[in-house]
Amino acid sequence: MTKENVLKIRDLAISFKTDNEAVDAIRGIRLDLFRGETLAIVGESGSGKSVTTKAIMGILSGNGYVNGGSIDYTYTDESGNAVTTDLLKLTNKEMSNQIRGKRIAMVFQDPMTSLNPTMTIGKQVMEAMIYHYGYSKEEARKRAIELLDRVGITDAEKRLKNYPHQLSGGMRQRIVIAIALSCDPEILICDEPTTALDVTIQAKILELIQDIQKEKNLSVIYITHDLGVVAKVADYVAVMYAGRIVEKGSIDEVFYNPRHPYTWGLLSAMPDVELNDDELYTIPGTPPNLAKPIQGDAFAPRNEYALNIDFRVEPPLFDAGGSHRVASWLMHENAPKVQPPVALQKRLEKMRKEAGYYDN
């Protein structure tokens, strides 16, 4: 069965003006999101994860600008026709009226930055429905109660009168999810949606998003640095480093058979209560300064497996089979055959067994 591609990002490049120079935050990325599936974008802070999704939403900060590329979004219009539009070519007004909040919605990391402290919860949940669909206040109120109920908020009618500060962090994040779902979007972008929450609430929020995704056949993009979250929710994974995608593929391909040394580092740095390591692994060095031109592979100075060519020529995305693509010269047919560190090999073996990887 052919998958329906709802979002196709091609050769996206984004820079930010600073006082002295331009920072090349996104350096030519290609990504696909399919109907009803989940794409997780992972990487260290500053790798370009959030900038990519802000470009999709049309909410880049004032000093940000797109250097090139396209973001093609395919949706069904009111007449039932399939329409493909490049989101980068829409004006801010067109994005606001046609796309943002209505067809593509976003859940941010900290609910307190998304919620207006001076407005009641009810007013904030109702706002988008009144704006996009012209609901009467009574219609919007009824739908708001249904939404709060759906995201697991008890006493929904009473909560409509509350202000954000009167609710717990977990409840506030559920409110933000209710607002994001209020106009029945086709794509939901979740930018670190559980970072500020404790572990038990995290699991409930992830479960809630998954339930709603199945129910509505939503396409979901997760931005996270938590690989534990990726293992639970993703169909596809894209690993970002210094504004580029260095490895991408299905969850089985990337998570259980990683081929890029940076992905090895991320997986090695995951805490594991069963391992007797005295110290948690850290990737050596620091990310590059994107305001300066990068020669070769941006990860080379931190990569203990770097080849001579890594310092001179940027690697292309090599085909590793299936949907697996890896931007590393180690994938070249003439490169030496390098295995992940022994400790990571043991961890991967354990993860594969736990996930029933060999049962497939």
C-alpha positions in Angstrom: 0.0 0.0 0.0 1.4 3.4 -1.0 1.8 5.8 1.9 0.3 9.2 1.7 3.0 11.9 2.0 1.5 14.9 3.9 4.7 16.9 4.4 7.7 16.9 2.1 10.7 19.1 3.1 13.4 19.4 0.4 16.8 21.2 0.7 15.6 23.5 3.4 18.2 26.1 4.4 17.6 28.8 7.1 19.9 31.4 8.5 19.7 34.0 11.3 21.1 37.5 11.2 23.1 38.5 14.3 24.9 41.8 15.0 28.1 40.7 13.3 27.3 37.7 11.1 24.8 35.2 9.7 24.3 31.9 11.5 23.5 29.0 9.1 21.1 27.1 11.4 19.6 24.7 8.9 21.9 23.5 6.1 19.8 21.7 3.4 17.6 19.1 5.0 15.2 16.6 3.4 12.4 15.0 5.4 9.0 13.3 4.8 6.0 12.9 7.0 3.3 10.3 6.1 -0.4 10.2 7.0 -1.0 8.7 10.5 2.7 8.2 11.3 5.1 9.7 13.8 8.4 11.3 12.9 10.8 12.0 15.7 13.6 14.6 15.2 16.4 14.1 17.7 19.7 15.8 18.5 21.5 18.0 21.0 20.3 21.5 21.8 21.1 23.9 18.9 21.1 21.1 16.2 18.2 22.8 14.4 15.2 20.6 15.6 12.9 23.5 16.7 14.0 25.8 13.9 12.8 23.2 11.4 9.3 23.0 13.0 9.0 26.8 13.4 9.6 27.1 9.7 6.8 24.6 9.1 4.5 26.7 11.3 5.7 30.0 9.8 6.8 31.4 13.1 10.5 32.0 12.6 11.8 34.8 14.7 12.3 38.2 13.1 16.0 37.8 12.4 15.5 34.4 10.7 15.2 33.9 6.9 14.9 31.0 4.5 17.8 30.7 2.1 16.3 28.0 -0.1 14.2 24.8 -0.3 10.6 24.0 0.0 8.0 22.6 2.5 5.2 21.0 0.5 2.1 20.3 2.5 -0.7 18.2 0.9 -4.2 18.4 2.4 -7.8 17.9 1.4 -9.6 21.2 0.9 -13.3 22.0 1.6 -14.3 20.7 -1.8 -12.7 17.3 -1.2 -9.7 18.0 -3.6 -6.1 17.2 -2.8 -4.1 20.4 -2.7 -0.3 20.7 -2.4 1.1 24.1 -1.3 4.6 25.2 -0.5 4.3 26.7 3.1 7.3 28.9 2.5 5.5 30.8 -0.2 2.4 31.7 1.9 2.2 35.1 3.6 2.0 35.3 7.4 -1.7 36.2 7.0 -2.4 33.2 4.7 -0.6 30.9 7.2 -2.6 32.3 10.1 -6.0 32.0 8.2 -5.5 28.7 6.4 -2.8 26.6 8.1 -1.6 27.5 11.6 -3.8 26.1 14.3 -6.3 24.9 11.8 -4.5 22.3 9.7 -1.1 22.1 11.5 -1.0 22.7 15.3 1.9 22.8 17.8 2.3 21.8 21.4 5.3 23.6 23.0 7.7 22.5 25.7 6.5 24.8 28.5 2.7 25.2 28.7 3.1 28.5 30.6 4.7 30.1 27.5 1.7 29.0 25.4 -1.1 30.0 27.8 -2.2 33.6 28.5 -2.1 34.0 32.3 -4.8 36.7 32.2 -7.4 34.6 30.3 -9.5 31.8 31.5 -8.9 28.3 30.2 -12.3 28.2 28.6 -11.6 31.4 26.6 -8.3 30.1 25.4 -9.7 26.7 24.3 -12.6 28.4 22.5 -10.6 31.1 20.8 -9.3 29.1 17.7 -12.7 27.5 17.1 -14.4 30.9 17.0 -11.6 32.4 14.8 -11.3 29.5 12.3 -14.8 28.1 12.1 -17.0 31.0 13.3 -18.6 29.0 16.1 -20.9 30.8 18.4 -19.7 31.1 22.0 -22.2 28.4 23.1 -21.0 26.0 20.4 -17.4 26.6 21.2 -18.0 26.2 24.9 -19.7 22.8 24.4 -16.8 21.6 22.2 -14.3 23.0 24.7 -15.9 20.8 27.5 -15.7 17.8 25.1 -12.0 18.5 24.4 -11.0 18.9 28.1 -12.9 15.7 28.8 -11.0 13.9 26.0 -7.6 15.0 27.2 -8.4 13.6 30.7 -9.3 16.7 32.6 -12.0 15.9 35.3 -14.6 18.5 36.1 -14.2 20.0 32.6 -17.0 22.5 33.0 -15.6 23.9 36.2 -12.0 24.0 34.7 -13.2 26.4 32.0 -13.4 29.2 34.6 -9.9 28.5 35.9 -6.7 30.5 35.1 -3.5 28.7 34.1 -1.8 29.3 37.5 -4.6 27.4 39.2 -3.6 24.1 37.5 -0.7 21.7 37.8 2.0 21.4 35.1 0.5 18.1 33.8 -3.0 19.7 33.6 -1.7 22.8 31.8 0.0 20.6 29.2 -3.3 18.7 28.7 -5.0 22.1 28.1 -2.3 23.0 25.5 -3.0 19.7 23.8 -6.8 20.4 23.9 -6.1 23.8 22.2 -3.9 22.2 19.6 -6.7 19.7 18.8 -9.6 22.2 18.9 -9.7 22.7 15.1 -9.0 19.0 14.1 -5.5 19.5 12.6 -4.0 16.9 10.3 -0.5 17.4 11.6 0.5 17.8 15.3 4.0 19.1 16.1 5.1 18.3 19.7 8.2 20.3 20.7 9.6 18.5 23.8 6.0 18.2 25.2 7.0 16.3 28.4 10.3 17.8 29.4 9.0 19.9 32.3 6.9 17.1 33.7 7.6 14.2 36.1 8.0 10.7 34.7 4.6 9.4 35.5 2.8 12.4 34.0 5.2 12.2 31.0 4.0 8.6 30.3 0.4 9.7 30.5 0.8 12.6 28.1 2.6 10.4 25.6 -0.1 7.8 25.8 -2.8 10.5 25.4 -1.1 11.9 22.2 -0.8 8.3 20.8 -4.5 7.5 21.6 -5.7 10.7 19.9 -3.3 10.1 16.9 -4.9 6.6 16.3 -8.4 8.0 16.7 -7.9 10.9 14.3 -5.3 9.4 12.0 -3.0 12.3 12.8 0.5 12.8 11.5 2.8 13.7 14.4 6.3 15.3 14.5 8.1 14.9 17.9 11.0 17.2 18.7 13.0 15.6 21.5 16.5 14.8 22.9 15.0 12.0 24.9 15.7 8.7 23.0 13.5 6.8 25.5 10.5 8.9 24.2 11.6 8.1 20.6 11.5 4.3 21.3 8.0 4.6 22.6 6.3 6.8 20.0 8.2 7.0 16.7 7.7 5.2 13.3 10.6 7.2 11.7 13.6 9.0 13.2 15.7 11.8 11.9 19.0 12.5 13.8 20.1 16.2 13.4 23.5 17.6 14.0 24.7 21.2 13.3 21.7 22.0 11.0 21.9 18.8 9.0 20.3 15.4 9.1 23.1 12.9 9.7 21.0 9.7 10.0 17.3 8.9 9.2 15.1 5.9 8.7 12.5 3.7 10.5 12.7 3.2 14.2 14.2 -0.3 13.7 16.8 1.0 11.3 18.0 3.9 13.3 17.4 2.9 16.9 18.4 -0.8 16.7 20.9 -0.6 13.9 22.5 2.9 14.1 25.3 3.5 11.6 26.5 7.1 12.4 29.0 7.7 15.2 26.9 10.7 16.4 23.9 8.4 16.8 26.2 5.9 18.6 27.1 8.7 21.0 23.5 9.7 21.7 22.5 6.1 22.4 25.5 5.5 24.6 24.6 8.6 26.6 21.1 7.2 27.6 20.9 6.4 31.3 20.4 2.7 32.0 19.7 1.5 35.6 20.8 -2.0 34.8 24.3 -1.0 33.6 27.0 -0.7 36.3 28.7 2.3 34.7 30.1 4.7 37.2 29.8 7.5 34.7 27.4 8.4 32.0 29.0 8.5 28.5 29.3 12.0 27.0 30.2 12.9 23.4 33.6 14.7 23.6 34.0 18.3 22.5 31.3 20.9 21.7 29.0 21.5 18.7 30.5 23.8 16.0 29.9 27.5 15.7 27.5 27.8 12.8 28.4 31.4 12.2 31.7 30.2 10.7 32.0 28.2 7.5 32.2 24.4 8.1 34.8 22.5 6.2 34.0 18.8 5.7 31.8 16.9 8.2 30.7 19.2 11.1 30.9 16.2 13.5 34.5 15.3 12.5 36.3 17.2 15.3 34.3 15.2 17.9 34.3 11.9 16.0 36.9 9.4 17.2 36.3 7.4 14.0 36.8 10.4 11.7 38.6 9.7 8.4 41.0 12.2 6.7 38.2 13.0 4.1 35.8 14.0 6.9 37.9 17.2 7.6 37.8 18.2 3.9 34.6 17.1 2.2 31.0 17.0 3.6 29.6 13.5 3.3 26.4 12.9 1.3 23.5 10.8 2.6 24.5 7.2 1.8 21.8 4.6 1.2 22.0 2.0 4.0 19.1 -0.1 2.7 15.3 0.3 3.1 14.6 3.9 4.2 17.9 4.1 6.1 20.2 7.0 5.1 23.5 7.9 6.8 25.7 11.0 6.2 29.0 9.5 7.1 32.1 8.7 5.0 32.3 5.4 7.0 29.4 4.2 4.8 31.6 4.5 1.6 32.5 1.1 0.1 36.2 1.9 0.4 36.0 3.1 4.1 37.4 0.8 6.9 34.7 -1.3 8.5 34.1 0.2 11.9 31.8 -1.3 14.6 30.0 0.6 17.4 31.8 0.6 20.8 31.5 -2.7 22.6 29.4 -1.2 25.5 26.9 0.2 22.9 26.8 -3.2 21.1 25.7 -4.9 24.4 23.2 -2.1 25.0 21.7 -2.4 21.5 21.5 -6.2 21.9 19.6 -5.7 25.1 17.3 -3.1 23.6 16.5 -5.3 20.6 15.5 -8.2 22.8 13.3 -6.0 25.0 11.6 -4.6 22.0 11.0 -8.0 20.4 13.2 -6.9 17.5 14.0 -10.6 16.7 10.3 -11.7 16.8 9.5 -9.8 13.6 
